[in-house]
């Protein structure tokens, strides 16, 4: 898979990290994962929570693509990229109401 194929996956995962309803759960669990030496400023904790959720999205969405690549006799990189992007979009669907709310300005 080429370097450019990962760009749309990363973009959708970033949107998921910022707007997903799950970011609140990651944010509330910050005492578990946030380092004690770092200042617990809410803005930093939120952005780190969004980054964690974005990373988890990319990792989970990569599983079906990796399975296809492993089980296919002749895996094609365009198919792998498409599966990875489609899986990322599926994981981002719960964030769509928040995205639409942000775009409408309300």
Buried (B, 14 or more C-beta within 10 A) or exposed (E): BEEEBBEBBBEBBBBBBBBBEBBEEBBEEBEEEBEEEEEEEEEEBBBBBBBBBBEBBBEBBBEBBEEBBEEEEEBEEEBBBBBBBBBBBEBBEEBBEBBEEEEEEE
